[in-house]
Amino acid sequence: MELDLSWILLGVPIVFALGWLASRLDLRQLRIENRQAPKAYFKGLNYLLNEQQDQAIDAFIEAVQKDPDTSELHFALGSLFRRRGEYERAVRVHEHLLSRADLSKVDRDRAQHALAQDFLKAGLLDRAEEALRKLDDTQYQEQAWLTLLALHERARDWDQAGAAARRLQQAGQGDFSARLAHYQCELAANALNKQKDPQAARQLLDRAVQDAPTAARPRIQLAGLLTGQDDLRGAFDQLVELARHAPQALPLVASELVRIGQATGQLTRAAALLQQGYAAAPSVDVADALVQAQLVGGAPVHEAREGYVRHMTQEPSLIAATRWLSHEPFAQEGAHPVVQRSLEHAARPLARYRCAACGFEAQGYFWQCPGCQAWESFPPKRIEEL
């Protein structure tokens, strides 16, 4: 059977035309799909910029359904869920990412870090700690260690906090010696108050002094421990070392220095230390302690109370005025209690301590702020002096 050459010549253009048409249809479909996915994505971004988080989530879900392999959309969704407080949905998104075998190491580490943040925001601290520990040897390692340190502090697990701080210090992330001293002091307080073991407390405080010689808290706490053991000379020696190594903390122990100095026959030395500290940094607490030192030393009241006047000459102070007035011999005795109570009431808010980090105020001094958990954020000065 002979093949008709005309049919071949006619068929070649038809086959070519059909192939071209099929390719155009495929390209058209691909372009439609590519246009739809970015459209949903940019719609979500627009909602996000306009703070319409519900609509943004719907748009990103639509984009994810059209392109389920895009990890960036999953990260955007997870972040939105976490910001809205929908932590369970954020966890599901990031766990889904981690379950993908085709996920790159960079994105896997990022998803692990995001999952840890989800657990933290949800208050699931045990699961957050587990997720953070999986970030070792990643680009998020130092961030994870710092977060773990904050978790241990929040749980008041001072042994684990110390281990985390030492690891960070060895990694060159800063000097944590002062914070390590605080942990030793916390452990010492537990040993003394809960375990009734003053010997263990003493060892911990000695170690804190060695780790951070210029830290104020270990010496103050050690002086208190020795005072409780009736070792007043040892306590006085610790306060003397405090004045030498951390003079800025002298207002916190000024009155105690006078009391122990009087009990040990070293009142003159105590007064000299207070005078030296006051000359370097005037303080109403130190001025008050100097007045008390003069009074217990036998000076007349009218002479001792002039210390308040000298302080007010340098630093106007309602607290000092109130204390000066408490020694004033009023002619009309009946008016004195009323005036004194009024001034004390007015001065009481000024006698508080204030956190420099968050503004938390308290009548007593805190080494760690109860509000923001920052260490040594309370200046050893009254609000009036700030």
ABEGO torsion letter per residue (X at the ends): XBBBAAAAAAAAAAAAAAAAAAAAAAAAAAAAAAAAAAAAAAAAAAAAAAGBAAAAAAAAAAAAAABAABAAAAAAAAAAAAAAGBAAAAAAAAAAAAABAABBAAAAAAAAAAAAAAAAAAGBAAAAAAAAAAABGBAAAAAAAAAAAAAAAAAGBAAAAAAAAAAAAAAGAEBAAAAAAAAAAAAAAAAAAAAGBAAAAAAAAAAAAAABAABAAAAAAAAAAAAAAGBAAAAAAAAAAAAAABAAAAAAAAAAAAAAAAAAGAAAAAAAAAAAAAAABBBAAAAAAAAAAAAAAGBBAAAAAAAAAAAAAABBBAAAAAAAAAABBBABAAAAAAAAAAAAAAAAAAABBBBAAAGBBBABBBABBAAAGBBGABBABBAAAX
